[in-house]
Amino acid sequence: MRKRMKRINKKGMGTVEIVIIIAVLVSLALLFREGLMSYGKKVIDFCFDEQKIQSAF
């Protein structure tokens, strides 16, 4: 009986684990929202800078 229970428990991640991981990721994103938004804005501004695009051609 114990061997069967161990085999069942090793099947993989369940729904509860996935929900906990998603909740942690969302809470971290909300916690660091301002920093993430400013970093994203800097990256987008760097990538789409008109002066750098025109100087390449």
Secondary structure, DSSP 8 states (H G I E B T S, - for coil): -HHHHHHHHTS---HHHHHHHHHHHHHHHHHTHHHHHHHHHHHHHHHT-HHHHHHH-
